[in-house]
Every structure is written in C-alpha cells, then in structure tokens.
C-alpha cells in the first residue's frame, strides 16, 4: 500500500503551535500595500487561528487525524 501524502499547500500554509492550535498567515499582505490603509495592514499582521468549524478539515489535509 502506498504512503498517504500530506496536502502540499496545507503544509506550507498552516503551522501547529505548542498548545496544538493551528495558525496561518492572513492573506492579501504580500503586495499592493500602498493602496491599503494602515489600519487594514496592521490588522493583517496578526496571525490567524483556524476556526473550530474548519479544524477537522484542516487536520485531514495535514494528516493529523
């Protein structure tokens, strides 16, 4: 039987914290920053946490379950 592979994009996108929470970097912070307000860019700095409704799906992508 072949190896079960982890979803390639998911392993680059999500990180697991020491307490077991799954975090990700907020999108739209990579380019075209001049037109975005300072308030919006400051809010995008905060690391996002995967919502509990999507947690099972993300864990399946990462092959944690």
PQR file with spaces between the fields and no chain letter, atoms N, CA, C, O and H, PARSE charges and radii, in Angstrom:
ATOM       1  N    UNK     1       0.846   -1.189    0.000 -0.4000 1.5000
ATOM       2  CA   UNK     1       0.000    0.000    0.000 -0.0000 2.0000
ATOM       3  C    UNK     1       0.887    1.247    0.000  0.5500 1.7000
ATOM       4  O    UNK     1       1.855    1.305    0.759 -0.5500 1.4000
ATOM       5  N    UNK     2       0.575    2.259   -0.847 -0.4000 1.5000
ATOM       6  CA   UNK     2       1.429    3.448   -0.916 -0.0000 2.0000
ATOM       7  C    UNK     2       1.296    4.325    0.322  0.5500 1.7000
ATOM       8  O    UNK     2       0.351    4.203    1.102 -0.5500 1.4000
ATOM       9  H    UNK     2      -0.211    2.212   -1.463  0.4000 1.0000
ATOM      10  N    UNK     3       2.268    5.206    0.475 -0.4000 1.5000
ATOM      11  CA   UNK     3       2.237    6.167    1.583 -0.0000 2.0000
ATOM      12  C    UNK     3       1.089    7.153    1.393  0.5500 1.7000
ATOM      13  O    UNK     3       0.734    7.490    0.263 -0.5500 1.4000
ATOM      14  H    UNK     3       3.036    5.305   -0.158  0.4000 1.0000
ATOM      15  N    UNK     4       0.521    7.605    2.486 -0.4000 1.5000
ATOM      16  CA   UNK     4      -0.505    8.639    2.440 -0.0000 2.0000
ATOM      17  C    UNK     4       0.215    9.978    2.474  0.5500 1.7000
ATOM      18  O    UNK     4       0.984   10.255    3.394 -0.5500 1.4000
ATOM      19  H    UNK     4       0.809    7.331    3.403  0.4000 1.0000
ATOM      20  N    UNK     5      -0.036   10.803    1.472 -0.4000 1.5000
ATOM      21  CA   UNK     5       0.688   12.066    1.364 -0.0000 2.0000
ATOM      22  C    UNK     5      -0.083   13.212    1.997  0.5500 1.7000
ATOM      23  O    UNK     5      -1.311   13.269    1.929 -0.5500 1.4000
ATOM      24  H    UNK     5      -0.661   10.578    0.725  0.4000 1.0000
ATOM      25  N    UNK     6       0.664   14.129    2.619 -0.4000 1.5000
ATOM      26  CA   UNK     6       0.102   15.361    3.166 -0.0000 2.0000
ATOM      27  C    UNK     6      -0.175   16.320    2.019  0.5500 1.7000
ATOM      28  O    UNK     6       0.557   16.326    1.029 -0.5500 1.4000
ATOM      29  H    UNK     6       1.661   14.083    2.674  0.4000 1.0000
ATOM      30  N    UNK     7      -1.205   17.117    2.136 -0.4000 1.5000
ATOM      31  CA   UNK     7      -1.540   18.114    1.129 -0.0000 2.0000
ATOM      32  C    UNK     7      -0.415   19.152    1.088  0.5500 1.7000
ATOM      33  O    UNK     7      -0.120   19.784    2.102 -0.5500 1.4000
ATOM      34  H    UNK     7      -1.799   17.112    2.940  0.4000 1.0000
ATOM      35  N    UNK     8       0.209   19.329   -0.074 -0.4000 1.5000
ATOM      36  CA   UNK     8       1.412   20.164   -0.191 -0.0000 2.0000
ATOM      37  C    UNK     8       1.173   21.618    0.196  0.5500 1.7000
ATOM      38  O    UNK     8       1.998   22.212    0.891 -0.5500 1.4000
ATOM      39  H    UNK     8      -0.031   18.815   -0.897  0.4000 1.0000
ATOM      40  N    UNK     9       0.055   22.204   -0.244 -0.4000 1.5000
ATOM      41  CA   UNK     9      -0.218   23.600    0.087 -0.0000 2.0000
ATOM      42  C    UNK     9      -0.515   23.751    1.580  0.5500 1.7000
ATOM      43  O    UNK     9      -0.133   24.749    2.191 -0.5500 1.4000
ATOM      44  H    UNK     9      -0.615   21.721   -0.808  0.4000 1.0000
ATOM      45  N    UNK    10      -1.180   22.784    2.153 -0.4000 1.5000
ATOM      46  CA   UNK    10      -1.545   22.868    3.570 -0.0000 2.0000
ATOM      47  C    UNK    10      -0.314   22.866    4.464  0.5500 1.7000
ATOM      48  O    UNK    10      -0.273   23.591    5.458 -0.5500 1.4000
ATOM      49  H    UNK    10      -1.490   21.974    1.657  0.4000 1.0000
ATOM      50  N    UNK    11       0.678   22.069    4.129 -0.4000 1.5000
ATOM      51  CA   UNK    11       1.870   22.031    4.987 -0.0000 2.0000
ATOM      52  C    UNK    11       2.678   23.321    4.905  0.5500 1.7000
ATOM      53  O    UNK    11       3.435   23.637    5.822 -0.5500 1.4000
ATOM      54  H    UNK    11       0.645   21.480    3.322  0.4000 1.0000
ATOM      55  N    UNK    12       2.520   24.076    3.800 -0.4000 1.5000
ATOM      56  CA   UNK    12       3.186   25.374    3.682 -0.0000 2.0000
ATOM      57  C    UNK    12       2.375   26.489    4.344  0.5500 1.7000
ATOM      58  O    UNK    12       2.940   27.494    4.775 -0.5500 1.4000
ATOM      59  H    UNK    12       1.905   23.819    3.055  0.4000 1.0000
ATOM      60  N    UNK    13       1.066   26.319    4.426 -0.4000 1.5000
ATOM      61  CA   UNK    13       0.178   27.371    4.900 -0.0000 2.0000
ATOM      62  C    UNK    13      -0.023   27.357    6.405  0.5500 1.7000
ATOM      63  O    UNK    13       0.005   28.407    7.047 -0.5500 1.4000
ATOM      64  H    UNK    13       0.607   25.503    4.076  0.4000 1.0000
ATOM      65  N    UNK    14      -0.224   26.179    6.970 -0.4000 1.5000
ATOM      66  CA   UNK    14      -0.605   26.066    8.376 -0.0000 2.0000
ATOM      67  C    UNK    14       0.567   25.643    9.248  0.5500 1.7000
ATOM      68  O    UNK    14       1.419   24.858    8.830 -0.5500 1.4000
ATOM      69  H    UNK    14      -0.247   25.326    6.448  0.4000 1.0000
ATOM      70  N    UNK    15       0.598   26.179   10.475 -0.4000 1.5000
ATOM      71  CA   UNK    15       1.607   25.805   11.472 -0.0000 2.0000
ATOM      72  C    UNK    15       0.873   25.376   12.727  0.5500 1.7000
ATOM      73  O    UNK    15      -0.188   25.912   13.048 -0.5500 1.4000
ATOM      74  H    UNK    15      -0.094   26.817   10.815  0.4000 1.0000
ATOM      75  N    UNK    16       1.435   24.414   13.431 -0.4000 1.5000
ATOM      76  CA   UNK    16       0.831   23.933   14.668 -0.0000 2.0000
ATOM      77  C    UNK    16       1.598   24.528   15.837  0.5500 1.7000
ATOM      78  O    UNK    16       2.822   24.416   15.900 -0.5500 1.4000
ATOM      79  H    UNK    16       2.296   23.979   13.170  0.4000 1.0000
ATOM      80  N    UNK    17       0.885   25.159   16.762 -0.4000 1.5000
ATOM      81  CA   UNK    17       1.527   25.776   17.926 -0.0000 2.0000
ATOM      82  C    UNK    17       1.835   24.706   18.967  0.5500 1.7000
ATOM      83  O    UNK    17       1.431   23.550   18.833 -0.5500 1.4000
ATOM      84  H    UNK    17      -0.110   25.250   16.711  0.4000 1.0000
ATOM      85  N    UNK    18       2.544   25.107   19.988 -0.4000 1.5000
ATOM      86  CA   UNK    18       2.897   24.179   21.052 -0.0000 2.0000
ATOM      87  C    UNK    18       1.696   23.648   21.801  0.5500 1.7000
ATOM      88  O    UNK    18       1.714   22.526   22.306 -0.5500 1.4000
ATOM      89  H    UNK    18       2.872   26.045   20.098  0.4000 1.0000
ATOM      90  N    UNK    19       0.639   24.464   21.874 -0.4000 1.5000
ATOM      91  CA   UNK    19      -0.569   24.035   22.586 -0.0000 2.0000
ATOM      92  C    UNK    19      -1.520   23.253   21.683  0.5500 1.7000
ATOM      93  O    UNK    19      -2.580   22.813   22.130 -0.5500 1.4000
ATOM      94  H    UNK    19       0.624   25.376   21.464  0.4000 1.0000
ATOM      95  N    UNK    20      -1.142   23.077   20.401 -0.4000 1.5000
ATOM      96  CA   UNK    20      -1.951   22.264   19.493 -0.0000 2.0000
ATOM      97  C    UNK    20      -2.900   23.038   18.599  0.5500 1.7000
ATOM      98  O    UNK    20      -3.637   22.433   17.820 -0.5500 1.4000
ATOM      99  H    UNK    20      -0.282   23.435   20.039  0.4000 1.0000
ATOM     100  N    UNK    21      -2.901   24.368   18.690 -0.4000 1.5000
ATOM     101  CA   UNK    21      -3.754   25.173   17.824 -0.0000 2.0000
ATOM     102  C    UNK    21      -3.107   25.272   16.441  0.5500 1.7000
ATOM     103  O    UNK    21      -1.888   25.165   16.307 -0.5500 1.4000
ATOM     104  H    UNK    21      -2.302   24.859   19.322  0.4000 1.0000
ATOM     105  N    UNK    22      -3.931   25.475   15.426 -0.4000 1.5000
ATOM     106  CA   UNK    22      -3.425   25.586   14.063 -0.0000 2.0000
ATOM     107  C    UNK    22      -3.556   27.047   13.624  0.5500 1.7000
ATOM     108  O    UNK    22      -4.644   27.621   13.658 -0.5500 1.4000
ATOM     109  H    UNK    22      -4.921   25.561   15.536  0.4000 1.0000
ATOM     110  N    UNK    23      -2.438   27.635   13.213 -0.4000 1.5000
ATOM     111  CA   UNK    23      -2.410   29.031   12.813 -0.0000 2.0000
ATOM     112  C    UNK    23      -2.047   29.152   11.337  0.5500 1.7000
ATOM     113  O    UNK    23      -1.555   28.205   10.724 -0.5500 1.4000
ATOM     114  H    UNK    23      -1.554   27.168   13.186  0.4000 1.0000
ATOM     115  N    UNK    24      -2.300   30.338   10.779 -0.4000 1.5000
ATOM     116  CA   UNK    24      -1.964   30.633    9.391 -0.0000 2.0000
ATOM     117  C    UNK    24      -1.711   32.119    9.248  0.5500 1.7000
ATOM     118  O    UNK    24      -2.125   32.908   10.098 -0.5500 1.4000
ATOM     119  H    UNK    24      -2.700   31.107   11.277  0.4000 1.0000
ATOM     120  N    UNK    25      -1.037   32.503    8.182 -0.4000 1.5000
ATOM     121  CA   UNK    25      -0.778   33.908    7.885 -0.0000 2.0000
ATOM     122  C    UNK    25      -1.950   34.458    7.096  0.5500 1.7000
ATOM     123  O    UNK    25      -2.430   33.827    6.154 -0.5500 1.4000
ATOM     124  H    UNK    25      -0.701   31.862    7.492  0.4000 1.0000
ATOM     125  N    UNK    26      -2.410   35.644    7.487 -0.4000 1.5000
ATOM     126  CA   UNK    26      -3.560   36.256    6.807 -0.0000 2.0000
ATOM     127  C    UNK    26      -3.205   36.572    5.349  0.5500 1.7000
ATOM     128  O    UNK    26      -2.080   36.984    5.064 -0.5500 1.4000
ATOM     129  H    UNK    26      -2.021   36.157    8.252  0.4000 1.0000
ATOM     130  N    UNK    27      -4.154   36.381    4.425 -0.4000 1.5000
ATOM     131  CA   UNK    27      -3.879   36.680    3.017 -0.0000 2.0000
ATOM     132  C    UNK    27      -3.913   38.176    2.712  0.5500 1.7000
ATOM     133  O    UNK    27      -4.264   38.980    3.576 -0.5500 1.4000
ATOM     134  H    UNK    27      -5.068   36.046    4.656  0.4000 1.0000
ATOM     135  N    UNK    28      -3.556   38.541    1.507 -0.4000 1.5000
ATOM     136  CA   UNK    28      -3.533   39.901    0.935 -0.0000 2.0000
ATOM     137  C    UNK    28      -2.530   40.817    1.616  0.5500 1.7000
ATOM     138  O    UNK    28      -2.762   42.024    1.686 -0.5500 1.4000
ATOM     139  H    UNK    28      -3.271   37.888    0.805  0.4000 1.0000
ATOM     140  N    UNK    29      -1.436   40.291    2.113 -0.4000 1.5000
ATOM     141  CA   UNK    29      -0.397   41.108    2.757 -0.0000 2.0000
ATOM     142  C    UNK    29       0.906   41.040    1.961  0.5500 1.7000
ATOM     143  O    UNK    29       1.928   41.555    2.413 -0.5500 1.4000
ATOM     144  H    UNK    29      -1.247   39.311    2.055  0.4000 1.0000
ATOM     145  N    UNK    30       0.886   40.421    0.800 -0.4000 1.5000
ATOM     146  CA   UNK    30       2.116   40.196    0.051 -0.0000 2.0000
ATOM     147  C    UNK    30       2.522   41.325   -0.873  0.5500 1.7000
ATOM     148  O    UNK    30       3.715   41.583   -1.038 -0.5500 1.4000
ATOM     149  H    UNK    30       0.055   40.003    0.433  0.4000 1.0000
ATOM     150  N    UNK    31       1.563   42.006   -1.481 -0.4000 1.5000
ATOM     151  CA   UNK    31       1.895   43.047   -2.457 -0.0000 2.0000
ATOM     152  C    UNK    31       0.747   44.039   -2.548  0.5500 1.7000
ATOM     153  O    UNK    31      -0.302   43.843   -1.933 -0.5500 1.4000
ATOM     154  H    UNK    31       0.594   41.797   -1.347  0.4000 1.0000
ATOM     155  N    UNK    32       0.948   45.104   -3.316 -0.4000 1.5000
ATOM     156  CA   UNK    32      -0.027   46.193   -3.481 -0.0000 2.0000
ATOM     157  C    UNK    32      -0.431   46.796   -2.133  0.5500 1.7000
ATOM     158  O    UNK    32      -1.614   46.989   -1.851 -0.5500 1.4000
ATOM     159  H    UNK    32       1.800   45.262   -3.815  0.4000 1.0000
ATOM     160  N    UNK    33       0.576   47.087   -1.311 -0.4000 1.5000
ATOM     161  CA   UNK    33       0.298   47.560    0.040 -0.0000 2.0000
ATOM     162  C    UNK    33       0.057   49.069    0.117  0.5500 1.7000
ATOM     163  O    UNK    33      -0.439   49.561    1.130 -0.5500 1.4000
ATOM     164  H    UNK    33       1.536   46.931   -1.540  0.4000 1.0000
ATOM     165  N    UNK    34       0.400   49.801   -0.934 -0.4000 1.5000
ATOM     166  CA   UNK    34       0.255   51.255   -0.875 -0.0000 2.0000
ATOM     167  C    UNK    34      -1.205   51.687   -0.848  0.5500 1.7000
ATOM     168  O    UNK    34      -1.541   52.700   -0.235 -0.5500 1.4000
ATOM     169  H    UNK    34       0.803   49.401   -1.757  0.4000 1.0000
ATOM     170  N    UNK    35      -2.063   50.936   -1.500 -0.4000 1.5000
ATOM     171  CA   UNK    35      -3.476   51.315   -1.537 -0.0000 2.0000
ATOM     172  C    UNK    35      -4.254   50.855   -0.309  0.5500 1.7000
ATOM     173  O    UNK    35      -5.394   51.275   -0.109 -0.5500 1.4000
ATOM     174  H    UNK    35      -1.790   50.113   -1.998  0.4000 1.0000
ATOM     175  N    UNK    36      -3.661   50.008    0.508 -0.4000 1.5000
ATOM     176  CA   UNK    36      -4.345   49.519    1.701 -0.0000 2.0000
ATOM     177  C    UNK    36      -4.069   50.442    2.873  0.5500 1.7000
ATOM     178  O    UNK    36      -2.961   50.956    3.024 -0.5500 1.4000
ATOM     179  H    UNK    36      -2.735   49.668    0.346  0.4000 1.0000
ATOM     180  N    UNK    37      -5.083   50.649    3.699 -0.4000 1.5000
ATOM     181  CA   UNK    37      -4.942   51.576    4.823 -0.0000 2.0000
ATOM     182  C    UNK    37      -4.015   50.981    5.883  0.5500 1.7000
ATOM     183  O    UNK    37      -3.831   49.766    5.959 -0.5500 1.4000
ATOM     184  H    UNK    37      -5.983   50.231    3.576  0.4000 1.0000
ATOM     185  N    UNK    38      -3.440   51.860    6.695 -0.4000 1.5000
ATOM     186  CA   UNK    38      -2.547   51.434    7.772 -0.0000 2.0000
ATOM     187  C    UNK    38      -3.292   50.537    8.755  0.5500 1.7000
ATOM     188  O    UNK    38      -2.740   49.555    9.251 -0.5500 1.4000
ATOM     189  H    UNK    38      -3.590   52.847    6.634  0.4000 1.0000
ATOM     190  N    UNK    39      -4.530   50.875    9.028 -0.4000 1.5000
ATOM     191  CA   UNK    39      -5.350   50.088    9.941 -0.0000 2.0000
ATOM     192  C    UNK    39      -5.547   48.661    9.409  0.5500 1.7000
ATOM     193  O    UNK    39      -5.464   47.687   10.157 -0.5500 1.4000
ATOM     194  H    UNK    39      -4.979   51.673    8.625  0.4000 1.0000
ATOM     195  N    UNK    40      -5.806   48.566    8.116 -0.4000 1.5000
ATOM     196  CA   UNK    40      -6.018   47.259    7.491 -0.0000 2.0000
ATOM     197  C    UNK    40      -4.742   46.422    7.516  0.5500 1.7000
ATOM     198  O    UNK    40      -4.783   45.228    7.814 -0.5500 1.4000
ATOM     199  H    UNK    40      -5.873   49.357    7.509  0.4000 1.0000
ATOM     200  N    UNK    41      -3.608   47.051    7.202 -0.4000 1.5000
ATOM     201  CA   UNK    41      -2.327   46.329    7.206 -0.0000 2.0000
ATOM     202  C    UNK    41      -1.945   45.894    8.607  0.5500 1.7000
ATOM     203  O    UNK    41      -1.387   44.813    8.791 -0.5500 1.4000
ATOM     204  H    UNK    41      -3.575   48.021    6.961  0.4000 1.0000
ATOM     205  N    UNK    42      -2.240   46.723    9.592 -0.4000 1.5000
ATOM     206  CA   UNK    42      -1.947   46.380   10.989 -0.0000 2.0000
ATOM     207  C    UNK    42      -2.778   45.176   11.438  0.5500 1.7000
ATOM     208  O    UNK    42      -2.288   44.313   12.167 -0.5500 1.4000
ATOM     209  H    UNK    42      -2.694   47.601    9.442  0.4000 1.0000
ATOM     210  N    UNK    43      -4.026   45.125   11.003 -0.4000 1.5000
ATOM     211  CA   UNK    43      -4.905   44.000   11.346 -0.0000 2.0000
ATOM     212  C    UNK    43      -4.434   42.705   10.679  0.5500 1.7000
ATOM     213  O    UNK    43      -4.612   41.614   11.221 -0.5500 1.4000
ATOM     214  H    UNK    43      -4.424   45.826   10.411  0.4000 1.0000
ATOM     215  N    UNK    44      -3.834   42.842    9.498 -0.4000 1.5000
ATOM     216  CA   UNK    44      -3.360   41.659    8.770 -0.0000 2.0000
ATOM     217  C    UNK    44      -2.070   41.088    9.355  0.5500 1.7000
ATOM     218  O    UNK    44      -1.701   39.957    9.040 -0.5500 1.4000
ATOM     219  H    UNK    44      -3.690   43.728    9.057  0.4000 1.0000
ATOM     220  N    UNK    45      -1.375   41.859   10.209 -0.4000 1.5000
ATOM     221  CA   UNK    45      -0.158   41.370   10.853 -0.0000 2.0000
ATOM     222  C    UNK    45      -0.446   40.235   11.832  0.5500 1.7000
ATOM     223  O    UNK    45       0.381   39.346   12.034 -0.5500 1.4000
ATOM     224  H    UNK    45      -1.675   42.778   10.465  0.4000 1.0000
ATOM     225  N    UNK    46      -1.627   40.282   12.431 -0.4000 1.5000
ATOM     226  CA   UNK    46      -1.981   39.304   13.458 -0.0000 2.0000
ATOM     227  C    UNK    46      -2.107   37.924   12.821  0.5500 1.7000
ATOM     228  O    UNK    46      -2.729   37.769   11.770 -0.5500 1.4000
ATOM     229  H    UNK    46      -2.299   41.004   12.267  0.4000 1.0000
ATOM     230  N    UNK    47      -1.519   36.940   13.460 -0.4000 1.5000
ATOM     231  CA   UNK    47      -1.597   35.568   12.959 -0.0000 2.0000
ATOM     232  C    UNK    47      -3.008   35.047   13.171  0.5500 1.7000
ATOM     233  O    UNK    47      -3.571   35.192   14.256 -0.5500 1.4000
ATOM     234  H    UNK    47      -1.014   37.066   14.314  0.4000 1.0000
ATOM     235  N    UNK    48      -3.585   34.436   12.132 -0.4000 1.5000
ATOM     236  CA   UNK    48      -4.940   33.915   12.240 -0.0000 2.0000
ATOM     237  C    UNK    48      -4.960   32.514   12.822  0.5500 1.7000
ATOM     238  O    UNK    48      -4.006   31.753   12.658 -0.5500 1.4000
ATOM     239  H    UNK    48      -3.127   34.318   11.251  0.4000 1.0000
ATOM     240  N    UNK    49      -6.037   32.174   13.498 -0.4000 1.5000
ATOM     241  CA   UNK    49      -6.228   30.821   14.008 -0.0000 2.0000
ATOM     242  C    UNK    49      -7.369   30.178   13.246  0.5500 1.7000
ATOM     243  O    UNK    49      -8.369   30.829   12.945 -0.5500 1.4000
ATOM     244  H    UNK    49      -6.812   32.792   13.632  0.4000 1.0000
ATOM     245  N    UNK    50      -7.218   28.896   12.935 -0.4000 1.5000
ATOM     246  CA   UNK    50      -8.249   28.179   12.198 -0.0000 2.0000
ATOM     247  C    UNK    50      -9.485   28.065   13.080  0.5500 1.7000
ATOM     248  O    UNK    50      -9.393   27.676   14.244 -0.5500 1.4000
ATOM     249  H    UNK    50      -6.405   28.367   13.179  0.4000 1.0000
ATOM     250  N    UNK    51     -10.635   28.405   12.523 -0.4000 1.5000
ATOM     251  CA   UNK    51     -11.892   28.359   13.257 -0.0000 2.0000
ATOM     252  C    UNK    51     -12.275   26.915   13.558  0.5500 1.7000
ATOM     253  O    UNK    51     -11.932   26.003   12.807 -0.5500 1.4000
ATOM     254  H    UNK    51     -10.710   28.721   11.578  0.4000 1.0000
ATOM     255  N    UNK    52     -12.980   26.718   14.649 -0.4000 1.5000
ATOM     256  CA   UNK    52     -13.328   25.365   15.092 -0.0000 2.0000
ATOM     257  C    UNK    52     -14.167   24.610   14.064  0.5500 1.7000
ATOM     258  O    UNK    52     -14.112   23.382   14.009 -0.5500 1.4000
ATOM     259  H    UNK    52     -13.259   27.459   15.259  0.4000 1.0000
ATOM     260  N    UNK    53     -14.945   25.328   13.246 -0.4000 1.5000
ATOM     261  CA   UNK    53     -15.763   24.660   12.230 -0.0000 2.0000
ATOM     262  C    UNK    53     -14.912   24.087   11.102  0.5500 1.7000
ATOM     263  O    UNK    53     -15.333   23.139   10.439 -0.5500 1.4000
ATOM     264  H    UNK    53     -14.989   26.326   13.291  0.4000 1.0000
ATOM     265  N    UNK    54     -13.727   24.642   10.871 -0.4000 1.5000
ATOM     266  CA   UNK    54     -12.841   24.167    9.807 -0.0000 2.0000
ATOM     267  C    UNK    54     -11.708   23.292   10.321  0.5500 1.7000
ATOM     268  O    UNK    54     -10.909   22.792    9.530 -0.5500 1.4000
ATOM     269  H    UNK    54     -13.386   25.412   11.409  0.4000 1.0000
ATOM     270  N    UNK    55     -11.627   23.103   11.617 -0.4000 1.5000
ATOM     271  CA   UNK    55     -10.497   22.409   12.226 -0.0000 2.0000
ATOM     272  C    UNK    55     -10.352   20.971   11.736  0.5500 1.7000
ATOM     273  O    UNK    55      -9.244   20.532   11.430 -0.5500 1.4000
ATOM     274  H    UNK    55     -12.276   23.509   12.260  0.4000 1.0000
ATOM     275  N    UNK    56     -11.448   20.242   11.660 -0.4000 1.5000
ATOM     276  CA   UNK    56     -11.389   18.844   11.211 -0.0000 2.0000
ATOM     277  C    UNK    56     -10.891   18.745    9.774  0.5500 1.7000
ATOM     278  O    UNK    56     -10.112   17.852    9.440 -0.5500 1.4000
ATOM     279  H    UNK    56     -12.348   20.598   11.909  0.4000 1.0000
ATOM     280  N    UNK    57     -11.341   19.661    8.931 -0.4000 1.5000
ATOM     281  CA   UNK    57     -10.927   19.661    7.524 -0.0000 2.0000
ATOM     282  C    UNK    57      -9.433   19.928    7.385  0.5500 1.7000
ATOM     283  O    UNK    57      -8.747   19.248    6.621 -0.5500 1.4000
ATOM     284  H    UNK    57     -11.974   20.386    9.202  0.4000 1.0000
ATOM     285  N    UNK    58      -8.930   20.913    8.117 -0.4000 1.5000
ATOM     286  CA   UNK    58      -7.504   21.261    8.043 -0.0000 2.0000
ATOM     287  C    UNK    58      -6.652   20.127    8.603  0.5500 1.7000
ATOM     288  O    UNK    58      -5.591   19.819    8.060 -0.5500 1.4000
ATOM     289  H    UNK    58      -9.488   21.466    8.737  0.4000 1.0000
ATOM     290  N    UNK    59      -7.109   19.513    9.674 -0.4000 1.5000
ATOM     291  CA   UNK    59      -6.372   18.372   10.237 -0.0000 2.0000
ATOM     292  C    UNK    59      -6.307   17.216    9.257  0.5500 1.7000
ATOM     293  O    UNK    59      -5.309   16.498    9.193 -0.5500 1.4000
ATOM     294  H    UNK    59      -7.971   19.764   10.115  0.4000 1.0000
ATOM     295  N    UNK    60      -7.385   17.039    8.489 -0.4000 1.5000
ATOM     296  CA   UNK    60      -7.388   15.971    7.484 -0.0000 2.0000
ATOM     297  C    UNK    60      -6.391   16.276    6.365  0.5500 1.7000
ATOM     298  O    UNK    60      -5.718   15.376    5.861 -0.5500 1.4000
ATOM     299  H    UNK    60      -8.196   17.622    8.542  0.4000 1.0000
ATOM     300  N    UNK    61      -6.300   17.560    5.978 -0.4000 1.5000
ATOM     301  CA   UNK    61      -5.323   17.951    4.956 -0.0000 2.0000
ATOM     302  C    UNK    61      -3.894   17.704    5.438  0.5500 1.7000
ATOM     303  O    UNK    61      -3.028   17.290    4.667 -0.5500 1.4000
ATOM     304  H    UNK    61      -6.846   18.291    6.387  0.4000 1.0000
ATOM     305  N    UNK    62      -3.664   17.965    6.730 -0.4000 1.5000
ATOM     306  CA   UNK    62      -2.333   17.790    7.303 -0.0000 2.0000
ATOM     307  C    UNK    62      -2.073   16.361    7.766  0.5500 1.7000
ATOM     308  O    UNK    62      -0.985   16.040    8.243 -0.5500 1.4000
ATOM     309  H    UNK    62      -4.368   18.302    7.355  0.4000 1.0000
ATOM     310  N    UNK    63      -3.083   15.508    7.619 -0.4000 1.5000
ATOM     311  CA   UNK    63      -2.997   14.096    8.036 -0.0000 2.0000
ATOM     312  C    UNK    63      -2.708   13.961    9.524  0.5500 1.7000
ATOM     313  O    UNK    63      -1.909   13.121    9.936 -0.5500 1.4000
ATOM     314  H    UNK    63      -3.967   15.768    7.232  0.4000 1.0000
ATOM     315  N    UNK    64      -3.367   14.800   10.332 -0.4000 1.5000
ATOM     316  CA   UNK    64      -3.185   14.729   11.783 -0.0000 2.0000
ATOM     317  C    UNK    64      -4.179   13.777   12.431  0.5500 1.7000
ATOM     318  O    UNK    64      -3.947   13.289   13.537 -0.5500 1.4000
ATOM     319  H    UNK    64      -4.017   15.482    9.997  0.4000 1.0000
ATOM     320  N    UNK    65      -5.276   13.516   11.750 -0.4000 1.5000
ATOM     321  CA   UNK    65      -6.296   12.629   12.310 -0.0000 2.0000
ATOM     322  C    UNK    65      -6.186   11.240   11.775  0.5500 1.7000
ATOM     323  O    UNK    65      -6.973   10.371   12.149 -0.5500 1.4000
ATOM     324  H    UNK    65      -5.465   13.913   10.851  0.4000 1.0000
